[in-house]
C-alpha cells in the first residue's frame, strides 16, 4: 500500500504536480492567444460592449493571472512569501470557477427571457457559490530551501464544498436550459446550437469538477488534495468562454432572430439574384429588425459562379429579380399587418 505522506511519495507527486501545471498553462495560454482576436474587437471598439461580457473578461483574465502566479511559485529559485503567493493563486483560481458558472447562468437567464422566476433563484445560487469561494485562505505554503514553495496544508472541507456546489449549480443551469430549449430544438439553428453547446460544455465542466472533488474527499495528502483543482478551473473557463464566443459570433452573422416570448415564424427566400459581374459572388439579404417580437427569420446565402453571361442567363436574372421583389412585398405586407409600427 502506498504511503502517501512519505518523503519519497511527496517528492514524486510534487514533480508530477509541477509538470501538470506547466502542461495546463500551455493549453490555457494557447486557448487565450487563438481567441484573443475576439477580445481585441471589443477593446478597440469594433464591436459594441455589453455588460454580460464583464464576466467573460473577468473569467479569462482571472485565470490568466492565476497561472502567472502558479508558474512563479513553481519555478522561482529565490525565496519569496509563498503564503501570499498561494493565497493570490487560490483566490483568482477559485474566482475563475465561479465566473465560469456565472457565464453559463447568464445564458440560461437570456434563454428564459430574463424571467424573474428564473433570474432570482439563479442569482441567489450564485451568491451562495461566492460565499464559499470567498471563505478565506484555504492553503498553507512555506518556502523550503532547495525545493521552493511547498504546500503543507489544505482545507479540504471548504474546497470540496465549493466544487460540489459548482457541480450542483452547473446541473441546475443545464436542466433549466434543456427544459426551455427541448421543445424548440428543431425550430432553428440557434436553438440547436444552444442545446448542443449546453450539453457538451456541461459534461466537461461537471466531470472536471467531479474529479477534483473526488481527490479532495479522499484527502490522501496536501498535494493530491488540490492537484486536480487547476484542471477543473481550466476546463470550466475554456468551455464557458467558448460558449460566450460561439453565441456572440453566431448572433453577429445576422442569420436569425430568436424571440422566445412568442411563437416563431420561418421566412425563407428560395430565389437568388446573381451578382452583376465578377467570377464569384455571394448574395445576402439584410437583417430583420431585432425588435420584431415573434418573428424568426432565417436567411440563406447563395454562391454563384459568373463567367460570360449569355442572353438566356440575363433573362433568367431579370425573372429572378421580379420573383424576389414579389416575395419581399408579400413579407413586408405580412409584417405590416402583424406589426403596424414597423
N, C-alpha and C positions, 0 to 999 in steps of 0.2 A: 504493500500500500504506500502511496506517495506521501511523504512528509512535507506538507505544503508550506510549513514555516521554517524549514531547514535553510541554512545559508546557500547551499548549492541550488536548491529549487528556486529560491528567491532571485538568485543571480541569473538563472536561466530564464525565468519569467520576465525579469527586468530587461534582458536583451531582446526577448520576443516583443515586449511592450514597445520598446524603442523602435524596432523595425516596423511594427504595425502602424505606429503613429506617423512615421515617415511615408509609408505607402498611402495612408489615408490623406495625408497632407498633399501628396502629389495628385491624388484623384480629385480632391476638392479644388485645388488651385487650377487644375486643368479645366474642370467644370466652370470655375469662375472666369477664366480667360475666354473660353469659347462662347460664353453668354454675356460677356462684358459689353458687347455692342448694344444689347438691349438696354442696359443701364445708361450707356452713353447717350442714347437718343433722348432720354428724359433729362439727363444732366445738361445737355446742350440745348434743350428746348425744342427739339424736333418733334417730340411727342408731348401731348398735354399731360401734366402730372395730376393724378387723382389721389385723394387721401388714403385709400386702402393700400397703395403702393408703399406707404411709410413702413408697414410691417414687412413687406417684401425686402426692402433695402436693409432694414434692421436685421432681419433674419440672415441675410447673406454676409453682411459686414461684421456682425457679432461673431459668427463662426470663423470668418477670415482672421480677425484679431485674436480669437481664441487659439487658432492654430499657430499664429506667430508666437504667442506666449508659450504654447506647448513645445514648439521647436527650440525656443530659447532655454526652457527648463531642461530639455533633454540633451542639448548639445553644448551648453556653456561650460567652460573649463575653469572660470574664476568664480569665487564664492559670491553668491547673491542671497537675497532674502527669499528663500524658497517658499516660505509660508505665504507671503504676499503674492508671489508669482502664481502659485497654485490656487489661491483664492480668486485672483483675476480670471484664470483659466476656467475654474468651476462656474463662476458667475456668468461669463459670456457663453460657455458651452451649454449650460442649462437654459439660458435665455434663448439660444438658438432653437432648442427643442420646443420651448413654449411658443415662440414666434411661428414655428412651422405649423403648430396646431391652430394658431390664430389665422394664418393664411388659408388653411383648409376650411376653417369655420366661416370665414368671411364669404367664401364662395357658396357655402351652403345657405347662408343668410340671403345672398343675392338670388339663389335659385327659388327660395320661398318668398321672394319679392319683399324682403325686409319686414316680414310679419312679426309683430311684437310677441306672438305666441312662440316663435322660434328664436328671435333675437334675444329676448330677456333671459330664457333659460341658458342659452349658449354663453352669454356674457357672464352669467353667474358661475358657470362651469369654468370659464377661462380665468376668472378671478380666483377661484379655488385652486386652480392649477398653479397660478403665480404665487399664491400664498405658500405653497410648498417649495417652489423654485427659490424664493427669497428667504428661506429659513435661516440662512447664515452660512458660516464656514463649516463644511462637512468633511473636509480633508485636512490632514495634518502632514506636513512635509518638512524635512530638515536637510541641511547640507552635510554630506558625508565626504570627507577628503578622499580624493582619488576615485570617487564614484559620481558625485554630483548631487542633484536634488533627489531625495528618496521619499516616497510616500510611506508614512509609518502608521496611519490610522485613517479609516473612512467610516462615516456614519451611515451604515448600510440601511438602517430602518427608514430614514427620511429619503435617501436616494431611491430605494426600492418603491416607496410610496409615490414618489414623483413620476417614475417611469410607469407604474401601474395606472396612475391617474391619466398619464398621456395616452396609454392604450385605450382606456375607457372613453376618453374624450374623442379620440380618433374614431372609435367604433360608433359613438353617437352621431358624429358628423357623417359617417358613411351611411348609416341607416336612414337618417333624415334626407340625405341627398337621393338615396335609392328610392325611397318612398315617393318623392316628388317626381323623379325622372323616369321611374319604371313604366308608368302608363304612357309616357311620351317618347319612349326610347326609339320608336320607329318614325317619329314625325319629322325630324330634321337632323342635319349633320351635327349641329352644335350640341344637341341633346345627346347624341351618340358619343360625342367627344367627352362631354361632362361625365356621362355614365361610365365609359371605359376608363378614363383617367382616374376617376374617383375610386374604382375598384382596384386597379393596379397599384396606384400610389398608396392606398390604404394598406394593402397587403405588405408592401415593402416597409412602410413605417411601423406597422404593427409587429411584424416578426423581428425587426431590428431592435425594437424596444423590449420585446419578449426575451430575446437572447440576453440583453443587458440585465433585465430584471432577474432572470434565472441565476446568473452568476453572482448577483448581489445577494440573493436569498441563500445561496449555497455558502457564502462567506468563507471561502477557502483560505484566503489571506488578503492583505491590503491591495496587492496588485491585481489579483484575479477578480476582486470585487468590482473594480472600476475599468477593467481592460476593454469591455465592450460598450462603455458609455459613449466614447467618441464615435465608434462606428454607427451607433444609433442616432447621434446628433447629425452626422454627415448624411446618412440615408434620409432622415426626416427632412432636413433642409433642402437637399437636392430635389426630392420629389415634390415638396411643397412649392419651391420656387419654379420648377418646371411647369407645374400646373398653372401657376400665375402667368408665366410667359406664353404658354401654349394658348390659353384662353384669350390673352390680350392680343396676340398676333392674329388669331382666328377672327376676333371681332374687328380688328383693323382692316381686314381684307374686304369688309362690307358685303360678305356673302349672304348673310341672313340677319334678320332681326328677330330675337326671341323675346316674346312678351308673355310671361307666364300667367298674368292675371286674367286673360280671356282666351277663347279658343283661337287657334291659328288658322291661316289660310295660305295655301301654296299657290303662287302665281308663276308659271313657267312660260318663257318665251321660246317657242320652237324654231322660229325663223332667224337666220343670221343675215347680216349685211356685210358683204366682203369689203375690205379696205379699198380705197380708190386706186392705190398704186403701191408698188414695192413688191418684194419677193415673199415677205412673211408679215402677217398681220394678226392682231388679237382684237376681237370685238368684245367690249364690256358694256354693261348698262349701268346707269347712275344708281347710287344708293337711294332707297326709300327713306323718308324721314323717320328718325329713331323714335319720335313721339307718337307715331301712328299706332296706338294701342290695338292689340288684337290682330295686327297684320303681320304675317310671316312671309317674307319674300326670299325666294331662292333664285339666284341668277346664274346662268350658265355662261361659260367662256368658250368661244369658238375660235379655232385656229384655221386660217385659210392660206393656202399657197396660191399666189397670184403671179403668173408669168405674163404672157401676152393674151389679153382678154379678146376673145373672138366676139363676133356680133351677137351670137346666141347668149354668151355669158353676160353681155351688157343688158340684154333684155331680161334675163333672169334676175340680174341685180336690181333692175327697176321694179320687177314684180315683188321681190323680197322686201324692198323698201315700202312698197304700198301695203303689204301684209303686216309689216311691223307697225306702220302708222295706225292701221285699223285696230290691231291688238292693243297698242298703247292707249288709244282713245277709249276702248272698252274698259281697260283697267282704271283709267282716270275717272270715267263715269261711275264705276263701281265704288271707288274710293270716295268720290264726291257724295254719293248717296249715303254712304255709311258714316263719313266724317265731313259734314258740310264745311267745317272750318279749315280744311286742308287747302 
